């Protein structure tokens, strides 16, 4: 999808800079892409989905077996047919977040091909999900209080940064510029959720798109991306 900004057509980078933040647990890929394969709709999967939902709403303390059972309309005893206990559910929730938010979308973008800039855009399109944004932010807050979660987040963020470095490195030669662009794109993806400033003459979406396209321009290019 493209947006017209002051006479210039630019791809929808609002999703691109959001590539850090995942495909919705509940929805297929958007913008014409094929669906990211979901885990099978088994009872175990329903517990994981409900747990992620609760995490997004209220953090890890909101992930309670009794509450999830009531929401799912099942007995608490059924939970223990799939999980050894609440810690096991939390671990599998993190496994699913990790798979969906990074590994699956990068793998699909790589399989579809295109230019490196197109692949960054495609990852963004596949991960444009407000639902999973909430989950990712909840995991970041959780990581402040749990070292094991912090370690997993650290590993995933490194994987995201490695993807950006690899893509930018195909059309930027200066190592400093590669690191700068990767860091700025990563920071834009995370920080855009907290921006409340006005953008005179632009909507927030348009401003984010412009910033993302600026970072995707070939090195040494001064004109706006088309």
C-alpha positions as CSV (number, residue, x, y, z in Angstrom):
1,X,0.0,0.0,0.0
2,X,1.3,3.5,-0.7
3,X,0.5,6.9,0.7
4,X,0.7,10.3,-1.0
5,X,2.7,12.8,1.1
6,X,3.1,16.2,-0.4
7,X,2.9,14.9,-3.9
8,X,5.3,12.0,-3.4
9,X,4.1,8.4,-3.3
10,X,5.9,6.4,-0.6
11,X,5.3,2.8,0.5
12,X,3.5,2.2,3.7
13,X,6.4,2.3,6.1
14,X,4.1,2.6,9.1
15,X,4.1,-1.1,9.1
16,X,7.7,-1.4,8.1
17,X,9.1,0.4,11.1
18,X,6.8,-1.8,13.1
19,X,8.5,-5.0,12.0
20,X,9.9,-5.4,15.4
21,X,6.4,-5.9,16.7
22,X,4.9,-8.9,15.4
23,X,2.1,-10.6,13.6
24,X,-1.2,-10.8,15.4
25,X,-1.7,-14.0,17.2
26,X,-5.3,-14.1,15.9
27,X,-5.0,-12.8,12.3
28,X,-3.4,-13.6,9.0
29,X,-0.7,-11.5,7.3
30,X,-2.1,-8.3,5.7
31,X,-1.7,-6.4,2.5
32,X,-2.2,-9.4,0.2
33,X,0.4,-11.7,1.8
34,X,-0.2,-15.3,2.7
35,X,-0.9,-16.2,6.3
36,X,1.9,-16.8,8.8
37,X,1.3,-20.4,9.9
38,X,-0.4,-20.5,13.2
39,X,-0.1,-23.2,15.8
40,X,-2.9,-25.7,15.5
41,X,-6.2,-24.7,17.1
42,X,-5.9,-27.3,19.8
43,X,-6.9,-26.9,23.5
44,X,-3.2,-26.1,24.2
45,X,-3.2,-23.4,21.6
46,X,-6.3,-21.8,23.1
47,X,-4.6,-21.7,26.5
48,X,-1.6,-20.0,25.0
49,X,-3.8,-17.5,23.1
50,X,-5.7,-16.7,26.2
51,X,-2.5,-16.3,28.1
52,X,-1.1,-13.8,25.6
53,X,-4.3,-11.9,25.6
54,X,-4.2,-11.6,29.4
55,X,-0.5,-10.7,29.3
56,X,-1.3,-7.8,27.0
57,X,-4.1,-6.6,29.2
58,X,-2.5,-6.8,32.6
59,X,1.0,-8.2,32.5
60,X,2.2,-11.6,33.7
61,X,0.3,-11.3,37.0
62,X,-2.9,-11.3,34.9
63,X,-2.1,-14.8,33.6
64,X,-3.9,-16.9,36.1
65,X,-5.1,-20.4,35.5
66,X,-8.5,-19.9,37.1
67,X,-9.2,-16.7,35.2
68,X,-8.1,-18.2,31.9
69,X,-10.3,-21.3,32.5
70,X,-13.3,-19.1,33.1
71,X,-12.7,-17.1,29.9
72,X,-12.3,-20.2,27.9
73,X,-15.3,-21.9,29.4
74,X,-13.3,-25.0,30.5
75,X,-12.4,-26.5,33.8
76,X,-9.2,-25.6,35.6
77,X,-8.3,-29.3,35.6
78,X,-8.1,-29.4,31.9
79,X,-5.2,-27.0,32.0
80,X,-3.0,-29.6,33.7
81,X,-3.6,-32.0,30.8
82,X,-1.4,-29.8,28.7
83,X,0.9,-27.9,31.1
84,X,2.8,-29.0,34.2
85,X,1.9,-25.7,35.8
86,X,1.6,-21.9,35.2
87,X,5.4,-21.5,34.6
88,X,5.1,-24.0,31.7
89,X,2.3,-21.9,30.1
90,X,4.4,-18.7,30.5
91,X,7.3,-20.4,28.7
92,X,5.1,-21.6,25.8
93,X,3.6,-18.1,25.5
94,X,7.1,-16.7,25.1
95,X,7.9,-19.4,22.6
96,X,4.9,-18.4,20.5
97,X,5.7,-14.7,20.8
98,X,9.2,-15.4,19.7
99,X,8.2,-17.5,16.7
100,X,5.5,-15.2,15.5
101,X,7.1,-11.8,16.0
102,X,10.4,-12.5,14.4
103,X,11.3,-15.9,13.1
104,X,8.2,-16.6,11.0
105,X,8.0,-13.2,9.4
106,X,11.7,-12.9,8.5
107,X,11.5,-16.4,7.0
108,X,8.5,-15.5,4.9
109,X,10.0,-12.2,3.7
110,X,13.2,-14.1,2.8
111,X,11.2,-16.7,0.9
112,X,9.3,-14.1,-1.1
113,X,12.5,-12.3,-2.1
114,X,12.7,-8.8,-3.6
115,X,15.2,-6.1,-2.9
116,X,16.5,-5.7,0.7
117,X,14.4,-2.5,1.1
118,X,11.4,-4.4,-0.1
119,X,12.1,-7.2,2.4
120,X,12.2,-4.7,5.2
121,X,9.0,-3.3,4.0
122,X,7.4,-6.7,3.7
123,X,8.4,-7.7,7.2
124,X,6.8,-4.5,8.3
125,X,3.6,-5.3,6.4
126,X,3.4,-8.8,7.8
127,X,3.8,-7.6,11.3
128,X,1.5,-4.6,11.3
129,X,-0.6,-5.6,14.2
130,X,-1.9,-3.6,17.1
131,X,-2.9,-6.7,19.0
132,X,0.6,-8.1,19.0
133,X,2.1,-4.6,19.6
134,X,0.4,-4.8,23.0
135,X,1.9,-8.2,23.7
136,X,5.4,-7.1,22.7
137,X,5.2,-4.0,24.9
138,X,3.9,-6.2,27.8
139,X,6.9,-8.5,27.4
140,X,9.3,-5.6,27.5
141,X,7.7,-4.4,30.7
142,X,7.9,-8.0,32.1
143,X,11.5,-8.2,31.2
144,X,12.3,-5.4,33.7
145,X,11.3,-7.7,36.5
146,X,12.3,-11.1,35.2
147,X,15.9,-12.0,34.2
148,X,14.9,-15.0,32.1
149,X,12.4,-13.0,30.1
150,X,15.0,-10.2,29.7
151,X,17.4,-12.8,28.3
152,X,14.9,-14.0,25.7
153,X,14.0,-10.4,24.8
154,X,17.7,-9.6,24.4
155,X,18.2,-12.5,22.1
156,X,15.2,-11.6,19.9
157,X,16.2,-7.9,19.7
158,X,19.6,-9.1,18.6
159,X,18.0,-11.2,15.9
160,X,15.9,-8.2,14.7
161,X,19.0,-6.0,14.7
162,X,21.0,-8.6,12.8
163,X,18.2,-8.7,10.1
164,X,18.4,-5.0,9.7
165,X,22.2,-4.9,9.5
166,X,22.1,-7.7,6.9
167,X,19.6,-5.8,4.8
168,X,21.2,-2.4,5.1
169,X,24.6,-3.9,4.5
170,X,23.5,-4.9,0.9
171,X,23.2,-1.3,-0.2
172,X,25.3,0.7,2.4
173,X,29.0,0.1,2.6
174,X,30.1,2.2,5.6
175,X,29.8,0.1,8.8
176,X,29.0,3.2,10.9
177,X,26.1,4.1,8.6
178,X,24.8,0.5,8.6
179,X,24.8,0.5,12.4
180,X,23.2,4.0,12.5
181,X,20.5,3.1,10.1
182,X,19.7,-0.2,11.8
183,X,19.6,1.5,15.2
184,X,17.4,4.3,14.0
185,X,15.0,1.9,12.3
186,X,14.8,-0.2,15.4
187,X,14.4,2.8,17.6
188,X,11.6,4.2,15.4
189,X,9.8,0.8,15.5
190,X,9.8,0.8,19.3
191,X,9.5,4.5,20.0
192,X,6.8,5.4,17.6
193,X,4.2,4.1,20.1
194,X,5.2,6.7,22.6
195,X,5.4,9.7,20.3
196,X,2.7,12.3,21.2
197,X,4.2,15.3,19.5
198,X,2.4,17.1,16.6
199,X,3.7,16.8,13.1
200,X,2.6,20.1,11.4
201,X,1.4,19.4,7.9
202,X,1.5,15.6,8.4
203,X,-0.4,12.9,10.2
204,X,1.6,10.7,12.6
205,X,1.4,7.9,10.1
206,X,2.8,10.1,7.4
207,X,5.6,11.3,9.6
208,X,6.5,7.7,10.4
209,X,6.4,6.7,6.8
210,X,8.7,9.6,5.8
211,X,11.2,8.7,8.6
212,X,11.2,5.0,7.5
213,X,11.6,5.8,3.8
214,X,14.5,8.2,4.6
215,X,16.3,5.4,6.3
216,X,15.7,3.1,3.3
217,X,17.2,5.5,0.7
218,X,20.4,4.3,-1.0
219,X,23.5,5.8,0.5
220,X,24.3,9.3,-0.7
221,X,20.7,9.9,-2.0
222,X,19.4,13.4,-1.2
223,X,16.0,13.4,-2.9
224,X,12.8,11.9,-1.5
225,X,12.1,8.3,-2.1
226,X,9.6,7.5,-4.8
